[in-house]
Amino acid sequence: MAQGAIVNRSLEIESRRTRLKRLGMNLIAVIVAITFLFPLYWILISTFKTDVEIFDKNISFWPRVFTFTPWVTQLGDKEFLASLFNSFAIASCNMVVSTLLGLTAAYGLARFNIPFKKTLMLLFLVTQMMPNSLLLTPLYLTFTKMGLLNSYIAPVMAIATGSIPFIVVTLRPFFLSLPKSLDEAARIDGCNALTSFLRIMVPIARVGIVTCLVFCFLHGWNDLVYSMTFNVKANMRPLTANIYKYMDKYGTKWNQIMAYGMILVIPVVLIFVGLQKYIVGGLTAGAIKE
């Protein structure tokens, strides 16, 4: 009887420790979330403030007088809408091109005996470490001779140099974790290498593919260096490259910049909120090989 009481007491203490640990972890998570989300919240409320209130010494965490002028100005500006279209065009093209090339490359490196496979993978990893500024000069000279400046092709090809290695490094371990018996079963059913890849491997790898689609879109959406360098004309520049127009000799229109930045952030937030389960699953896919 006494032994049972001791066991129950030990379980109660262990349960209490577990609850306290869980409470502490939740508290830390809340603090981290507030720390990272507060700048986004400050940008959002600043879009509804006047410039005078933004720089008021009495800091307010909520607009004293709401103004929708920055949003109306942005959404009614033809130059802004053109930049928005450019951003979507560059990001979407990079997403499609990079995914098609990177997906097939990752599958080929995982499934076939290719000469110098380890060297190729090392090169893919090295390209991930190279800064964009290092590639600007050779890419600019190349695109100039090819007549690709002031077009969507130049920034898309430049951004793809970073997106494709990311896809290969992410998806190759996932394909390696899949049993080769799936390919053999598909061959028995009459599939060749291409149809086996399209009908069997692509549906199985959809979680990783969605993750790569998201990150490739964001690579193009957030690009600044390539788009500013290769697209000199203002009507060809995306949102990230045209925000400077709100800074002139008469001052900086901060509420306009905040609204501009908020519109730039909204697609990113929606993508991560809507596809978070695919992103988390895709990043961990292939991490464990059975």
C-alpha positions as CSV (number, residue, x, y, z in Angstrom):
1,M,0.0,0.0,0.0
2,A,2.8,2.4,0.9
3,Q,4.7,1.4,-2.2
4,G,1.6,2.3,-4.3
5,A,1.4,5.7,-2.6
6,I,5.0,6.4,-3.4
7,V,4.5,5.5,-7.0
8,N,1.5,7.7,-7.3
9,R,3.4,10.5,-5.6
10,S,6.3,10.1,-8.1
11,L,3.9,10.1,-11.0
12,E,2.2,13.3,-9.7
13,I,5.6,15.0,-9.3
14,E,6.6,14.0,-12.8
15,S,3.3,15.2,-14.2
16,R,3.8,18.5,-12.5
17,R,7.3,18.9,-13.9
18,T,6.0,18.1,-17.3
19,R,3.3,20.7,-17.1
20,L,5.8,23.3,-15.8
21,K,8.2,22.5,-18.6
22,R,5.4,22.7,-21.2
23,L,4.3,26.0,-19.7
24,G,7.9,27.4,-19.8
25,M,8.3,26.3,-23.4
26,N,5.0,27.9,-24.4
27,L,6.0,31.1,-22.6
28,I,9.3,31.2,-24.5
29,A,7.5,30.6,-27.8
30,V,5.1,33.5,-27.1
31,I,8.0,35.8,-26.3
32,V,9.9,34.8,-29.4
33,A,6.7,35.2,-31.6
34,I,6.1,38.7,-30.2
35,T,9.7,39.7,-30.7
36,F,9.6,38.7,-34.4
37,L,6.1,39.8,-35.2
38,F,6.3,43.3,-33.5
39,P,8.2,44.9,-36.4
40,L,5.5,43.6,-38.8
41,Y,2.8,45.0,-36.5
42,W,4.5,48.4,-36.3
43,I,4.7,48.5,-40.1
44,L,1.0,47.7,-40.4
45,I,-0.2,50.4,-37.9
46,S,2.2,53.0,-39.5
47,T,0.4,52.6,-42.8
48,F,-2.7,54.1,-41.1
49,K,-0.8,57.0,-39.5
50,T,0.2,60.4,-40.8
51,D,3.9,61.2,-41.1
52,V,3.5,63.7,-38.2
53,E,2.1,61.0,-35.9
54,I,4.8,58.5,-36.9
55,F,7.5,60.9,-35.6
56,D,5.6,62.1,-32.6
57,K,7.5,62.0,-29.4
58,N,4.6,60.4,-27.7
59,I,4.7,56.9,-29.2
60,S,1.3,55.4,-29.8
61,F,0.8,51.7,-30.5
62,W,-2.5,52.4,-32.2
63,P,-3.3,55.2,-34.7
64,R,-4.9,58.2,-33.1
65,V,-6.5,59.2,-36.4
66,F,-6.9,56.5,-39.1
67,T,-5.9,57.5,-42.6
68,F,-6.2,55.2,-45.6
69,T,-4.5,57.6,-48.0
70,P,-1.2,55.6,-48.2
71,W,-3.2,52.5,-49.3
72,V,-5.4,54.4,-51.7
73,T,-2.3,56.1,-53.2
74,Q,-0.5,52.8,-53.7
75,L,-3.3,50.8,-55.2
76,G,-4.3,53.7,-57.5
77,D,-0.7,54.3,-58.8
78,K,-0.2,52.8,-62.3
79,E,3.6,52.7,-61.7
80,F,3.0,50.7,-58.5
81,L,0.7,48.3,-60.2
82,A,3.2,47.8,-63.0
83,S,5.9,47.0,-60.4
84,L,3.5,44.6,-58.7
85,F,3.0,42.8,-62.1
86,N,6.7,42.7,-62.7
87,S,7.3,41.1,-59.3
88,F,4.7,38.4,-59.9
89,A,6.0,37.8,-63.4
90,I,9.6,37.4,-62.2
91,A,8.8,35.3,-59.2
92,S,6.4,33.0,-61.1
93,C,8.8,32.5,-64.0
94,N,11.6,31.7,-61.6
95,M,9.4,29.3,-59.7
96,V,8.4,27.3,-62.9
97,V,11.9,27.3,-64.5
98,S,13.8,26.5,-61.4
99,T,11.4,23.7,-60.3
100,L,11.4,22.0,-63.6
101,L,15.2,22.0,-63.9
102,G,15.9,21.4,-60.3
103,L,13.4,18.6,-59.8
104,T,14.7,16.6,-62.8
105,A,18.3,17.2,-61.7
106,A,17.6,16.0,-58.1
107,Y,15.8,12.9,-59.4
108,G,18.6,12.1,-61.8
109,L,21.4,12.6,-59.2
110,A,19.5,10.3,-56.8
111,R,18.5,7.5,-59.1
112,F,21.1,7.2,-61.8
113,N,24.8,6.4,-61.8
114,I,26.2,9.7,-63.1
115,P,30.0,10.3,-63.4
116,F,31.4,12.7,-60.9
117,K,28.2,12.8,-58.9
118,K,29.9,13.8,-55.7
119,T,31.7,16.6,-57.5
120,L,28.4,17.9,-59.0
121,M,26.8,17.9,-55.5
122,L,29.8,19.8,-54.1
123,L,29.4,22.4,-56.9
124,F,25.8,22.8,-56.1
125,L,26.6,23.4,-52.4
126,V,29.4,25.9,-53.3
127,T,27.0,27.9,-55.5
128,Q,24.7,28.3,-52.4
129,M,27.6,30.0,-50.6
130,M,28.4,32.5,-53.3
131,P,27.1,36.0,-52.8
132,N,25.0,37.7,-55.5
133,S,27.5,40.5,-55.9
134,L,30.1,38.0,-57.1
135,L,28.0,37.0,-60.0
136,L,26.8,40.4,-61.0
137,T,29.6,41.3,-63.4
138,P,29.9,38.1,-65.4
139,L,26.1,37.8,-65.6
140,Y,25.8,41.4,-66.7
141,L,28.4,41.0,-69.4
142,T,26.8,37.8,-70.6
143,F,23.2,39.2,-70.7
144,T,24.5,42.4,-72.5
145,K,26.0,40.4,-75.3
146,M,22.8,38.3,-75.5
147,G,20.6,41.3,-75.6
148,L,18.6,40.2,-72.6
149,L,18.8,43.4,-70.5
150,N,15.5,45.1,-69.6
151,S,13.5,41.9,-69.9
152,Y,12.2,39.3,-67.5
153,I,14.6,36.6,-68.8
154,A,17.7,38.2,-67.4
155,P,16.6,38.4,-63.7
156,V,14.8,35.0,-63.9
157,M,18.0,33.3,-65.2
158,A,20.1,35.0,-62.6
159,I,17.8,34.1,-59.7
160,A,17.6,30.5,-60.9
161,T,21.3,30.1,-60.4
162,G,20.5,30.1,-56.7
163,S,17.1,28.5,-56.7
164,I,18.1,25.4,-58.7
165,P,20.9,24.3,-56.3
166,F,18.5,24.8,-53.4
167,I,16.0,22.4,-55.0
168,V,18.7,19.8,-55.8
169,V,20.1,19.9,-52.3
170,T,16.6,19.7,-50.8
171,L,14.9,17.0,-53.0
172,R,17.8,14.7,-53.7
173,P,17.9,13.2,-50.1
174,F,14.1,12.8,-50.4
175,F,14.4,10.7,-53.6
176,L,17.2,8.7,-52.0
177,S,14.9,7.8,-49.2
178,L,12.4,6.3,-51.5
179,P,12.8,2.6,-52.2
180,K,14.0,1.6,-55.7
181,S,11.3,-1.1,-55.7
182,L,8.9,1.7,-56.7
183,D,10.8,2.3,-59.9
184,E,11.1,-1.5,-60.5
185,A,7.3,-2.0,-60.0
186,A,6.6,0.9,-62.4
187,R,8.9,-0.7,-65.0
188,I,7.1,-4.0,-64.7
189,D,3.8,-2.2,-65.4
190,G,5.3,-0.8,-68.6
191,C,6.5,2.6,-67.5
192,N,9.8,4.0,-68.8
193,A,12.1,6.3,-66.8
194,L,10.1,9.4,-67.7
195,T,6.6,8.1,-67.1
196,S,7.8,6.5,-63.8
197,F,9.1,9.8,-62.7
198,L,5.9,11.7,-63.7
199,R,3.3,9.2,-62.5
200,I,5.0,7.7,-59.4
201,M,7.8,9.9,-58.0
202,V,6.3,13.4,-58.6
203,P,3.0,12.6,-56.7
204,I,5.0,11.0,-53.8
205,A,7.3,14.0,-53.6
206,R,4.5,16.6,-53.7
207,V,5.3,17.8,-50.2
208,G,8.9,18.6,-51.1
209,I,7.9,20.0,-54.4
210,V,5.5,22.4,-52.9
211,T,8.2,23.5,-50.5
212,C,10.6,24.2,-53.4
213,L,7.8,26.0,-55.3
214,V,7.3,28.3,-52.3
215,F,10.9,29.1,-51.8
216,C,11.6,29.6,-55.5
217,F,8.7,32.1,-55.7
218,L,10.0,33.9,-52.6
219,H,13.5,34.0,-54.2
220,G,12.1,35.9,-57.1
221,W,9.7,38.0,-55.1
222,N,12.4,39.2,-52.7
223,D,15.1,39.8,-55.3
224,L,16.6,43.3,-55.4
225,V,20.2,43.1,-56.7
226,Y,19.5,41.3,-60.0
227,S,16.4,43.2,-60.9
228,M,18.0,46.6,-60.3
229,T,21.1,45.6,-62.2
230,F,19.6,44.0,-65.3
231,N,16.4,46.1,-65.6
232,V,17.5,49.7,-65.9
233,K,14.1,50.9,-67.1
234,A,11.7,51.9,-64.3
235,N,8.7,50.2,-65.9
236,M,10.5,46.8,-65.8
237,R,11.6,46.9,-62.2
238,P,9.7,44.9,-59.5
239,L,8.4,46.3,-56.2
240,T,11.7,45.8,-54.3
241,A,13.6,48.0,-56.7
242,N,11.0,50.9,-57.0
243,I,10.6,51.7,-53.3
244,Y,13.3,54.4,-53.6
245,K,10.9,56.8,-55.3
246,Y,9.4,57.8,-52.0
247,M,12.7,59.3,-50.9
248,D,13.4,62.6,-52.6
249,K,14.9,66.0,-51.8
250,Y,11.7,67.1,-50.1
251,G,11.9,64.3,-47.5
252,T,10.8,60.7,-47.0
253,K,7.2,59.7,-47.2
254,W,7.3,57.2,-44.4
255,N,3.6,56.2,-44.3
256,Q,3.8,55.6,-48.1
257,I,6.9,53.4,-47.7
258,M,5.2,51.5,-44.9
259,A,2.1,50.8,-47.0
260,Y,4.4,49.8,-49.9
261,G,6.3,47.5,-47.7
262,M,3.1,46.0,-46.2
263,I,1.8,45.2,-49.7
264,L,5.1,43.6,-50.5
265,V,4.9,41.4,-47.3
266,I,1.3,40.3,-47.6
267,P,1.9,37.6,-50.3
268,V,4.8,36.1,-48.3
269,V,2.6,35.9,-45.1
270,L,-0.3,34.4,-46.9
271,I,1.9,31.7,-48.6
272,F,3.5,30.7,-45.3
273,V,0.3,30.6,-43.4
274,G,-1.6,28.7,-46.1
275,L,1.2,26.2,-46.9
276,Q,3.0,25.9,-43.6
277,K,2.3,22.1,-43.2
278,Y,3.8,21.5,-46.6
279,I,6.8,23.7,-45.9
280,V,7.6,22.0,-42.6
281,G,7.1,18.6,-44.0
282,G,9.1,19.3,-47.1
283,L,12.1,20.7,-45.2
284,T,12.2,17.5,-43.1
285,A,11.5,15.1,-46.0
286,G,14.3,12.8,-46.7
287,A,16.1,13.7,-43.5
288,I,15.8,10.1,-42.3
289,K,16.7,7.3,-44.6
290,E,15.3,3.9,-43.6
